[in-house]
Amino acid sequence: MPDLLDYGQIKAPATEVLMAGAELWARESGWMPGT
């Protein structure tokens, strides 16, 4: 079982892709936190 550091390094690329997609969606849809 990987330790926490390994887990973070393994998932970092996927997190970057997901966040980029979420930020694009937020810009295009006009979504703002708390709304």
PDB file of all heavy atoms in Angstrom:
ATOM      1  N   MET A   1       0.857  -1.192   0.000  1.00  0.00           N
ATOM      2  CA  MET A   1       0.000   0.000   0.000  1.00  0.00           C
ATOM      3  C   MET A   1       0.891   1.239   0.000  1.00  0.00           C
ATOM      4  O   MET A   1       1.783   1.354   0.836  1.00  0.00           O
ATOM      5  CB  MET A   1      -0.886  -0.035   1.244  1.00  0.00           C
ATOM      6  CG  MET A   1      -1.856   1.092   1.332  1.00  0.00           C
ATOM      7  SD  MET A   1      -2.981   0.715   2.686  1.00  0.00           S
ATOM      8  CE  MET A   1      -3.964   2.128   2.694  1.00  0.00           C
ATOM      9  N   PRO A   2       0.662   2.183  -0.922  1.00  0.00           N
ATOM     10  CA  PRO A   2       1.521   3.371  -0.971  1.00  0.00           C
ATOM     11  C   PRO A   2       1.310   4.275   0.243  1.00  0.00           C
ATOM     12  O   PRO A   2       0.230   4.302   0.821  1.00  0.00           O
ATOM     13  CB  PRO A   2       1.081   4.078  -2.250  1.00  0.00           C
ATOM     14  CG  PRO A   2      -0.263   3.558  -2.554  1.00  0.00           C
ATOM     15  CD  PRO A   2      -0.344   2.184  -1.957  1.00  0.00           C
ATOM     16  N   ASP A   3       2.370   4.980   0.629  1.00  0.00           N
ATOM     17  CA  ASP A   3       2.205   5.919   1.730  1.00  0.00           C
ATOM     18  C   ASP A   3       1.595   7.216   1.215  1.00  0.00           C
ATOM     19  O   ASP A   3       1.354   7.395   0.019  1.00  0.00           O
ATOM     20  CB  ASP A   3       3.513   6.142   2.480  1.00  0.00           C
ATOM     21  CG  ASP A   3       4.586   6.838   1.657  1.00  0.00           C
ATOM     22  OD1 ASP A   3       4.255   7.543   0.691  1.00  0.00           O
ATOM     23  OD2 ASP A   3       5.768   6.675   2.003  1.00  0.00           O
ATOM     24  N   LEU A   4       1.329   8.155   2.107  1.00  0.00           N
ATOM     25  CA  LEU A   4       0.629   9.375   1.742  1.00  0.00           C
ATOM     26  C   LEU A   4       1.398  10.200   0.710  1.00  0.00           C
ATOM     27  O   LEU A   4       0.802  10.752  -0.208  1.00  0.00           O
ATOM     28  CB  LEU A   4       0.360  10.203   3.005  1.00  0.00           C
ATOM     29  CG  LEU A   4      -0.580  11.387   2.847  1.00  0.00           C
ATOM     30  CD1 LEU A   4      -1.913  10.966   2.267  1.00  0.00           C
ATOM     31  CD2 LEU A   4      -0.769  12.078   4.181  1.00  0.00           C
ATOM     32  N   LEU A   5       2.715  10.285   0.828  1.00  0.00           N
ATOM     33  CA  LEU A   5       3.511  11.037  -0.140  1.00  0.00           C
ATOM     34  C   LEU A   5       3.396  10.411  -1.533  1.00  0.00           C
ATOM     35  O   LEU A   5       3.194  11.113  -2.522  1.00  0.00           O
ATOM     36  CB  LEU A   5       4.977  11.103   0.300  1.00  0.00           C
ATOM     37  CG  LEU A   5       5.920  11.872  -0.625  1.00  0.00           C
ATOM     38  CD1 LEU A   5       5.461  13.322  -0.787  1.00  0.00           C
ATOM     39  CD2 LEU A   5       7.337  11.828  -0.090  1.00  0.00           C
ATOM     40  N   ASP A   6       3.522   9.092  -1.597  1.00  0.00           N
ATOM     41  CA  ASP A   6       3.369   8.397  -2.882  1.00  0.00           C
ATOM     42  C   ASP A   6       1.990   8.659  -3.472  1.00  0.00           C
ATOM     43  O   ASP A   6       1.852   8.923  -4.664  1.00  0.00           O
ATOM     44  CB  ASP A   6       3.564   6.888  -2.722  1.00  0.00           C
ATOM     45  CG  ASP A   6       4.996   6.500  -2.439  1.00  0.00           C
ATOM     46  OD1 ASP A   6       5.909   7.300  -2.755  1.00  0.00           O
ATOM     47  OD2 ASP A   6       5.206   5.400  -1.901  1.00  0.00           O
ATOM     48  N   TYR A   7       0.976   8.596  -2.635  1.00  0.00           N
ATOM     49  CA  TYR A   7      -0.395   8.812  -3.098  1.00  0.00           C
ATOM     50  C   TYR A   7      -0.534  10.204  -3.720  1.00  0.00           C
ATOM     51  O   TYR A   7      -1.103  10.354  -4.794  1.00  0.00           O
ATOM     52  CB  TYR A   7      -1.367   8.649  -1.925  1.00  0.00           C
ATOM     53  CG  TYR A   7      -2.796   8.956  -2.278  1.00  0.00           C
ATOM     54  CD1 TYR A   7      -3.545   8.062  -3.032  1.00  0.00           C
ATOM     55  CD2 TYR A   7      -3.405  10.128  -1.851  1.00  0.00           C
ATOM     56  CE1 TYR A   7      -4.859   8.330  -3.357  1.00  0.00           C
ATOM     57  CE2 TYR A   7      -4.718  10.410  -2.177  1.00  0.00           C
ATOM     58  CZ  TYR A   7      -5.446   9.505  -2.925  1.00  0.00           C
ATOM     59  OH  TYR A   7      -6.742   9.790  -3.247  1.00  0.00           O
ATOM     60  N   GLY A   8       0.002  11.215  -3.059  1.00  0.00           N
ATOM     61  CA  GLY A   8      -0.066  12.573  -3.578  1.00  0.00           C
ATOM     62  C   GLY A   8       0.638  12.718  -4.905  1.00  0.00           C
ATOM     63  O   GLY A   8       0.150  13.387  -5.818  1.00  0.00           O
ATOM     64  N   GLN A   9       1.794  12.083  -5.037  1.00  0.00           N
ATOM     65  CA  GLN A   9       2.549  12.163  -6.287  1.00  0.00           C
ATOM     66  C   GLN A   9       1.841  11.426  -7.418  1.00  0.00           C
ATOM     67  O   GLN A   9       1.880  11.849  -8.572  1.00  0.00           O
ATOM     68  CB  GLN A   9       3.955  11.607  -6.087  1.00  0.00           C
ATOM     69  CG  GLN A   9       4.803  12.496  -5.199  1.00  0.00           C
ATOM     70  CD  GLN A   9       6.160  11.886  -4.891  1.00  0.00           C
ATOM     71  OE1 GLN A   9       6.372  10.686  -5.017  1.00  0.00           O
ATOM     72  NE2 GLN A   9       7.093  12.718  -4.467  1.00  0.00           N
ATOM     73  N   ILE A  10       1.183  10.339  -7.082  1.00  0.00           N
ATOM     74  CA  ILE A  10       0.477   9.546  -8.101  1.00  0.00           C
ATOM     75  C   ILE A  10      -0.751  10.295  -8.608  1.00  0.00           C
ATOM     76  O   ILE A  10      -1.038  10.305  -9.803  1.00  0.00           O
ATOM     77  CB  ILE A  10       0.075   8.165  -7.521  1.00  0.00           C
ATOM     78  CG1 ILE A  10       1.331   7.320  -7.308  1.00  0.00           C
ATOM     79  CG2 ILE A  10      -0.933   7.465  -8.418  1.00  0.00           C
ATOM     80  CD1 ILE A  10       1.107   6.080  -6.470  1.00  0.00           C
ATOM     81  N   LYS A  11      -1.476  10.945  -7.711  1.00  0.00           N
ATOM     82  CA  LYS A  11      -2.724  11.585  -8.132  1.00  0.00           C
ATOM     83  C   LYS A  11      -2.541  13.019  -8.624  1.00  0.00           C
ATOM     84  O   LYS A  11      -3.455  13.581  -9.210  1.00  0.00           O
ATOM     85  CB  LYS A  11      -3.767  11.528  -7.027  1.00  0.00           C
ATOM     86  CG  LYS A  11      -3.575  12.502  -5.908  1.00  0.00           C
ATOM     87  CD  LYS A  11      -4.752  12.472  -4.968  1.00  0.00           C
ATOM     88  CE  LYS A  11      -4.755  13.746  -4.147  1.00  0.00           C
ATOM     89  NZ  LYS A  11      -5.993  13.980  -3.485  1.00  0.00           N
ATOM     90  N   ALA A  12      -1.389  13.636  -8.434  1.00  0.00           N
ATOM     91  CA  ALA A  12      -1.186  15.042  -8.802  1.00  0.00           C
ATOM     92  C   ALA A  12      -1.522  15.333 -10.270  1.00  0.00           C
ATOM     93  O   ALA A  12      -2.215  16.314 -10.542  1.00  0.00           O
ATOM     94  CB  ALA A  12       0.228  15.485  -8.463  1.00  0.00           C
ATOM     95  N   PRO A  13      -1.050  14.545 -11.231  1.00  0.00           N
ATOM     96  CA  PRO A  13      -1.371  14.859 -12.632  1.00  0.00           C
ATOM     97  C   PRO A  13      -2.881  14.830 -12.912  1.00  0.00           C
ATOM     98  O   PRO A  13      -3.393  15.694 -13.622  1.00  0.00           O
ATOM     99  CB  PRO A  13      -0.655  13.773 -13.432  1.00  0.00           C
ATOM    100  CG  PRO A  13       0.451  13.314 -12.539  1.00  0.00           C
ATOM    101  CD  PRO A  13      -0.107  13.431 -11.139  1.00  0.00           C
ATOM    102  N   ALA A  14      -3.579  13.877 -12.344  1.00  0.00           N
ATOM    103  CA  ALA A  14      -5.028  13.804 -12.551  1.00  0.00           C
ATOM    104  C   ALA A  14      -5.712  15.004 -11.914  1.00  0.00           C
ATOM    105  O   ALA A  14      -6.650  15.572 -12.487  1.00  0.00           O
ATOM    106  CB  ALA A  14      -5.584  12.504 -11.976  1.00  0.00           C
ATOM    107  N   THR A  15      -5.255  15.408 -10.743  1.00  0.00           N
ATOM    108  CA  THR A  15      -5.842  16.557 -10.060  1.00  0.00           C
ATOM    109  C   THR A  15      -5.666  17.815 -10.902  1.00  0.00           C
ATOM    110  O   THR A  15      -6.599  18.621 -11.030  1.00  0.00           O
ATOM    111  CB  THR A  15      -5.208  16.741  -8.671  1.00  0.00           C
ATOM    112  OG1 THR A  15      -5.421  15.551  -7.910  1.00  0.00           O
ATOM    113  CG2 THR A  15      -5.813  17.918  -7.933  1.00  0.00           C
ATOM    114  N   GLU A  16      -4.504  17.989 -11.512  1.00  0.00           N
ATOM    115  CA  GLU A  16      -4.256  19.160 -12.352  1.00  0.00           C
ATOM    116  C   GLU A  16      -5.211  19.188 -13.540  1.00  0.00           C
ATOM    117  O   GLU A  16      -5.768  20.248 -13.870  1.00  0.00           O
ATOM    118  CB  GLU A  16      -2.809  19.169 -12.843  1.00  0.00           C
ATOM    119  CG  GLU A  16      -1.810  19.437 -11.728  1.00  0.00           C
ATOM    120  CD  GLU A  16      -0.369  19.319 -12.196  1.00  0.00           C
ATOM    121  OE1 GLU A  16      -0.123  19.340 -13.420  1.00  0.00           O
ATOM    122  OE2 GLU A  16       0.508  19.205 -11.327  1.00  0.00           O
ATOM    123  N   VAL A  17      -5.437  18.054 -14.170  1.00  0.00           N
ATOM    124  CA  VAL A  17      -6.341  17.979 -15.318  1.00  0.00           C
ATOM    125  C   VAL A  17      -7.775  18.277 -14.883  1.00  0.00           C
ATOM    126  O   VAL A  17      -8.494  19.045 -15.538  1.00  0.00           O
ATOM    127  CB  VAL A  17      -6.257  16.595 -16.002  1.00  0.00           C
ATOM    128  CG1 VAL A  17      -7.364  16.418 -17.028  1.00  0.00           C
ATOM    129  CG2 VAL A  17      -4.889  16.409 -16.638  1.00  0.00           C
ATOM    130  N   LEU A  18      -8.197  17.695 -13.774  1.00  0.00           N
ATOM    131  CA  LEU A  18      -9.560  17.917 -13.293  1.00  0.00           C
ATOM    132  C   LEU A  18      -9.781  19.368 -12.898  1.00  0.00           C
ATOM    133  O   LEU A  18     -10.833  19.951 -13.198  1.00  0.00           O
ATOM    134  CB  LEU A  18      -9.851  16.999 -12.101  1.00  0.00           C
ATOM    135  CG  LEU A  18      -9.936  15.513 -12.444  1.00  0.00           C
ATOM    136  CD1 LEU A  18      -9.990  14.680 -11.174  1.00  0.00           C
ATOM    137  CD2 LEU A  18     -11.135  15.225 -13.323  1.00  0.00           C
ATOM    138  N   MET A  19      -8.813  19.974 -12.225  1.00  0.00           N
ATOM    139  CA  MET A  19      -8.950  21.376 -11.821  1.00  0.00           C
ATOM    140  C   MET A  19      -8.989  22.301 -13.035  1.00  0.00           C
ATOM    141  O   MET A  19      -9.755  23.260 -13.059  1.00  0.00           O
ATOM    142  CB  MET A  19      -7.825  21.772 -10.868  1.00  0.00           C
ATOM    143  CG  MET A  19      -7.954  21.147  -9.492  1.00  0.00           C
ATOM    144  SD  MET A  19      -9.513  21.489  -8.661  1.00  0.00           S
ATOM    145  CE  MET A  19      -9.374  23.258  -8.434  1.00  0.00           C
ATOM    146  N   ALA A  20      -8.184  22.020 -14.038  1.00  0.00           N
ATOM    147  CA  ALA A  20      -8.200  22.839 -15.251  1.00  0.00           C
ATOM    148  C   ALA A  20      -9.573  22.761 -15.918  1.00  0.00           C
ATOM    149  O   ALA A  20     -10.121  23.780 -16.357  1.00  0.00           O
ATOM    150  CB  ALA A  20      -7.104  22.392 -16.217  1.00  0.00           C
ATOM    151  N   GLY A  21     -10.137  21.573 -15.986  1.00  0.00           N
ATOM    152  CA  GLY A  21     -11.467  21.412 -16.559  1.00  0.00           C
ATOM    153  C   GLY A  21     -12.528  22.124 -15.740  1.00  0.00           C
ATOM    154  O   GLY A  21     -13.436  22.759 -16.292  1.00  0.00           O
ATOM    155  N   ALA A  22     -12.416  22.046 -14.426  1.00  0.00           N
ATOM    156  CA  ALA A  22     -13.383  22.716 -13.554  1.00  0.00           C
ATOM    157  C   ALA A  22     -13.287  24.229 -13.695  1.00  0.00           C
ATOM    158  O   ALA A  22     -14.307  24.926 -13.715  1.00  0.00           O
ATOM    159  CB  ALA A  22     -13.151  22.295 -12.103  1.00  0.00           C
ATOM    160  N   GLU A  23     -12.063  24.751 -13.781  1.00  0.00           N
ATOM    161  CA  GLU A  23     -11.890  26.194 -13.934  1.00  0.00           C
ATOM    162  C   GLU A  23     -12.437  26.672 -15.279  1.00  0.00           C
ATOM    163  O   GLU A  23     -13.074  27.731 -15.355  1.00  0.00           O
ATOM    164  CB  GLU A  23     -10.422  26.564 -13.767  1.00  0.00           C
ATOM    165  CG  GLU A  23      -9.963  26.407 -12.328  1.00  0.00           C
ATOM    166  CD  GLU A  23      -8.466  26.578 -12.143  1.00  0.00           C
ATOM    167  OE1 GLU A  23      -7.759  26.876 -13.134  1.00  0.00           O
ATOM    168  OE2 GLU A  23      -8.006  26.404 -11.005  1.00  0.00           O
ATOM    169  N   LEU A  24     -12.227  25.905 -16.330  1.00  0.00           N
ATOM    170  CA  LEU A  24     -12.772  26.250 -17.638  1.00  0.00           C
ATOM    171  C   LEU A  24     -14.291  26.262 -17.585  1.00  0.00           C
ATOM    172  O   LEU A  24     -14.935  27.197 -18.065  1.00  0.00           O
ATOM    173  CB  LEU A  24     -12.264  25.260 -18.696  1.00  0.00           C
ATOM    174  CG  LEU A  24     -12.803  25.460 -20.103  1.00  0.00           C
ATOM    175  CD1 LEU A  24     -12.386  26.811 -20.664  1.00  0.00           C
ATOM    176  CD2 LEU A  24     -12.312  24.332 -21.001  1.00  0.00           C
ATOM    177  N   TRP A  25     -14.879  25.239 -16.995  1.00  0.00           N
ATOM    178  CA  TRP A  25     -16.332  25.168 -16.871  1.00  0.00           C
ATOM    179  C   TRP A  25     -16.860  26.366 -16.081  1.00  0.00           C
ATOM    180  O   TRP A  25     -17.858  26.986 -16.469  1.00  0.00           O
ATOM    181  CB  TRP A  25     -16.740  23.863 -16.184  1.00  0.00           C
ATOM    182  CG  TRP A  25     -18.190  23.858 -15.818  1.00  0.00           C
ATOM    183  CD1 TRP A  25     -19.229  23.549 -16.644  1.00  0.00           C
ATOM    184  CD2 TRP A  25     -18.757  24.232 -14.560  1.00  0.00           C
ATOM    185  NE1 TRP A  25     -20.416  23.705 -15.957  1.00  0.00           N
ATOM    186  CE2 TRP A  25     -20.156  24.118 -14.677  1.00  0.00           C
ATOM    187  CE3 TRP A  25     -18.226  24.640 -13.343  1.00  0.00           C
ATOM    188  CZ2 TRP A  25     -21.015  24.400 -13.630  1.00  0.00           C
ATOM    189  CZ3 TRP A  25     -19.086  24.926 -12.295  1.00  0.00           C
ATOM    190  CH2 TRP A  25     -20.461  24.813 -12.441  1.00  0.00           C
ATOM    191  N   ALA A  26     -16.194  26.713 -14.975  1.00  0.00           N
ATOM    192  CA  ALA A  26     -16.645  27.836 -14.153  1.00  0.00           C
ATOM    193  C   ALA A  26     -16.619  29.138 -14.959  1.00  0.00           C
ATOM    194  O   ALA A  26     -17.567  29.927 -14.882  1.00  0.00           O
ATOM    195  CB  ALA A  26     -15.775  27.949 -12.894  1.00  0.00           C
ATOM    196  N   ARG A  27     -15.546  29.362 -15.707  1.00  0.00           N
ATOM    197  CA  ARG A  27     -15.464  30.576 -16.532  1.00  0.00           C
ATOM    198  C   ARG A  27     -16.560  30.601 -17.585  1.00  0.00           C
ATOM    199  O   ARG A  27     -17.226  31.618 -17.783  1.00  0.00           O
ATOM    200  CB  ARG A  27     -14.094  30.671 -17.209  1.00  0.00           C
ATOM    201  CG  ARG A  27     -13.015  31.232 -16.347  1.00  0.00           C
ATOM    202  CD  ARG A  27     -11.790  31.628 -17.169  1.00  0.00           C
ATOM    203  NE  ARG A  27     -11.270  30.553 -18.020  1.00  0.00           N
ATOM    204  CZ  ARG A  27     -10.436  29.598 -17.616  1.00  0.00           C
ATOM    205  NH1 ARG A  27     -10.004  29.589 -16.366  1.00  0.00           N
ATOM    206  NH2 ARG A  27     -10.005  28.686 -18.446  1.00  0.00           N
ATOM    207  N   GLU A  28     -16.745  29.486 -18.289  1.00  0.00           N
ATOM    208  CA  GLU A  28     -17.715  29.453 -19.380  1.00  0.00           C
ATOM    209  C   GLU A  28     -19.149  29.525 -18.891  1.00  0.00           C
ATOM    210  O   GLU A  28     -20.019  30.052 -19.578  1.00  0.00           O
ATOM    211  CB  GLU A  28     -17.504  28.203 -20.223  1.00  0.00           C
ATOM    212  CG  GLU A  28     -16.212  28.244 -21.022  1.00  0.00           C
ATOM    213  CD  GLU A  28     -15.995  27.026 -21.890  1.00  0.00           C
ATOM    214  OE1 GLU A  28     -16.758  26.034 -21.744  1.00  0.00           O
ATOM    215  OE2 GLU A  28     -15.077  27.058 -22.708  1.00  0.00           O
ATOM    216  N   SER A  29     -19.415  28.984 -17.712  1.00  0.00           N
ATOM    217  CA  SER A  29     -20.789  28.958 -17.201  1.00  0.00           C
ATOM    218  C   SER A  29     -21.107  30.173 -16.340  1.00  0.00           C
ATOM    219  O   SER A  29     -22.268  30.410 -16.017  1.00  0.00           O
ATOM    220  CB  SER A  29     -21.021  27.686 -16.384  1.00  0.00           C
ATOM    221  OG  SER A  29     -20.264  27.730 -15.171  1.00  0.00           O
ATOM    222  N   GLY A  30     -20.076  30.931 -15.936  1.00  0.00           N
ATOM    223  CA  GLY A  30     -20.289  32.079 -15.058  1.00  0.00           C
ATOM    224  C   GLY A  30     -20.432  31.706 -13.601  1.00  0.00           C
ATOM    225  O   GLY A  30     -20.812  32.527 -12.777  1.00  0.00           O
ATOM    226  N   TRP A  31     -20.133  30.454 -13.257  1.00  0.00           N
ATOM    227  CA  TRP A  31     -20.256  29.994 -11.877  1.00  0.00           C
ATOM    228  C   TRP A  31     -19.226  30.692 -10.999  1.00  0.00           C
ATOM    229  O   TRP A  31     -18.088  30.894 -11.388  1.00  0.00           O
ATOM    230  CB  TRP A  31     -20.044  28.481 -11.796  1.00  0.00           C
ATOM    231  CG  TRP A  31     -20.174  27.948 -10.415  1.00  0.00           C
ATOM    232  CD1 TRP A  31     -21.330  27.582  -9.800  1.00  0.00           C
ATOM    233  CD2 TRP A  31     -19.118  27.692  -9.479  1.00  0.00           C
ATOM    234  NE1 TRP A  31     -21.061  27.131  -8.534  1.00  0.00           N
ATOM    235  CE2 TRP A  31     -19.712  27.188  -8.311  1.00  0.00           C
ATOM    236  CE3 TRP A  31     -17.753  27.867  -9.509  1.00  0.00           C
ATOM    237  CZ2 TRP A  31     -18.977  26.846  -7.182  1.00  0.00           C
ATOM    238  CZ3 TRP A  31     -17.011  27.527  -8.389  1.00  0.00           C
ATOM    239  CH2 TRP A  31     -17.624  27.016  -7.247  1.00  0.00           C
ATOM    240  N   MET A  32     -19.646  31.070  -9.791  1.00  0.00           N
ATOM    241  CA  MET A  32     -18.760  31.659  -8.798  1.00  0.00           C
ATOM    242  C   MET A  32     -18.950  30.917  -7.483  1.00  0.00           C
ATOM    243  O   MET A  32     -20.072  30.522  -7.163  1.00  0.00           O
ATOM    244  CB  MET A  32     -19.094  33.141  -8.580  1.00  0.00           C
ATOM    245  CG  MET A  32     -18.883  34.006  -9.809  1.00  0.00           C
ATOM    246  SD  MET A  32     -17.162  34.249 -10.252  1.00  0.00           S
ATOM    247  CE  MET A  32     -16.619  35.245  -8.890  1.00  0.00           C
ATOM    248  N   PRO A  33     -17.889  30.731  -6.700  1.00  0.00           N
ATOM    249  CA  PRO A  33     -18.035  30.074  -5.396  1.00  0.00           C
ATOM    250  C   PRO A  33     -19.073  30.789  -4.550  1.00  0.00           C
ATOM    251  O   PRO A  33     -19.141  32.017  -4.531  1.00  0.00           O
ATOM    252  CB  PRO A  33     -16.646  30.193  -4.773  1.00  0.00           C
ATOM    253  CG  PRO A  33     -15.724  30.369  -5.933  1.00  0.00           C
ATOM    254  CD  PRO A  33     -16.521  31.126  -6.972  1.00  0.00           C
ATOM    255  N   GLY A  34     -19.884  30.020  -3.869  1.00  0.00           N
ATOM    256  CA  GLY A  34     -20.879  30.582  -2.976  1.00  0.00           C
ATOM    257  C   GLY A  34     -22.178  30.982  -3.666  1.00  0.00           C
ATOM    258  O   GLY A  34     -23.061  31.541  -3.027  1.00  0.00           O
ATOM    259  N   THR A  35     -22.267  30.700  -4.969  1.00  0.00           N
ATOM    260  CA  THR A  35     -23.500  31.077  -5.667  1.00  0.00           C
ATOM    261  C   THR A  35     -24.289  29.854  -6.035  1.00  0.00           C
ATOM    262  O   THR A  35     -23.818  28.774  -6.031  1.00  0.00           O
ATOM    263  CB  THR A  35     -23.219  31.887  -6.947  1.00  0.00           C
ATOM    264  OG1 THR A  35     -22.431  31.098  -7.835  1.00  0.00           O
ATOM    265  CG2 THR A  35     -22.537  33.182  -6.633  1.00  0.00           C
TER     266      THR A  35
END
